[in-house]
Amino acid sequence: MKTSFNYFFTPVGPEYKKKFARNVGVIVLILFAFYGVMSLIGSVSESEKIEMIDDVSLTIPSAQEFLVMDCESLSHIYPDFPSEEVADAWITRMHECLNEQEKENVAPKVIELFKNIPEVQAFQMQYEDAQISVRNDHVSYFSGSEDGYLARMNLYFDENYILDHIEFHCYYQKVHQIELPQEDLASKIKKFGCKEYAESKNEN
């Protein structure tokens, strides 16, 4: 052991100095290499931890969860689908959301399109609190009273939003009472309200 110690560290003669410097350099390189490897291992471990956290936070919902998910939440999820069932559920719900959005955009235009026809003006004059609902093939105007009467007028249209026909119905306590014929409907709506028509029918 003593001979080995002198060989590396005893500073005698130029040859020994060269060997000493060379071995010190080797030791320094080994230390740097060791430090680099340890840093790399630490970095990889930290990266794996982050990926695990991301995996937990981005857990893909099941097919059933997708089918009932609200549209706002659905629009923020673009996952790698784990199965065809989940992918189909996401696509189905996304189409439903797009259709709902399209209806919301179309509804004001449909209401504007039919607002000036005589039947609509007569209905809104007779029933000042009338509400409006737009569906795929018709727009509905309806008004209910505190005594249980409900008037409903539906305007049916085709795929080009061209008016096809109009139906007017009167209900009492959710039971159908009378349907007014479409001929001269605007005049009939102006003349009497739903209650008067229903009572007149029941008297007869």
Buried (B, 14 or more C-beta within 10 A) or exposed (E): EEEEEEEEEEEEEEEBEEBBEEEEEEEEEEEEEEEEEEEEEEEEEEEEEEEEEEEEEEEBBEBEBBBEBEEEEBEEEEEEBEEEEBBBBBEEBBEEBEEEEEEEEBBEEBBEBBEEBEBBBBBBEBBEEBEBEBEEEBBBBBBBBEEEBBBBBBBBBEEEEEBEEBBBBBBBEEEEBBEBEEEEBBEBBBEBBBBEBBBEEEEE
